[in-house]
């Protein structure tokens, strides 16, 4: 029986981004994990860093989609 490996998706949010926006990104990842087939069962981490960037180690298109979603959350006022 084959074991399904979890994909690691790392969402790095720039330190300059406000804490409430960081929380919104965390909420987005929870919703995607629970309700979006592209992200269900995927290990996603949200952390702080120098710049805002999404890294998906196995699917560049899924990573690009998530990058757009994150940027949309951060641009919302």
Buried (B, 14 or more C-beta within 10 A) or exposed (E): EEEEEEBEBBBBBBEEBEEEBBEBBBEBBEEBBEEEEEBEEBEBEBEEEEEBBBBBEEBEEBBEBBBEBBEEBBEEE
